[in-house]
Amino acid sequence: VDWEQKLVINIILNRESELFLFYLTKFWKIADKPRCCNAQPF
């Protein structure tokens, strides 16, 4: 599996945890433009 599939798997497995929001926000900022330059996951 490539890194994207691993990321998706990790997100699914950790969707109940704070890591989910952290990785989702981090990945979203990398994959797409940040919705707000000062936005923070927490």
Helices and strands as residue ranges (DSSP letters): H 3-13, H 18-31
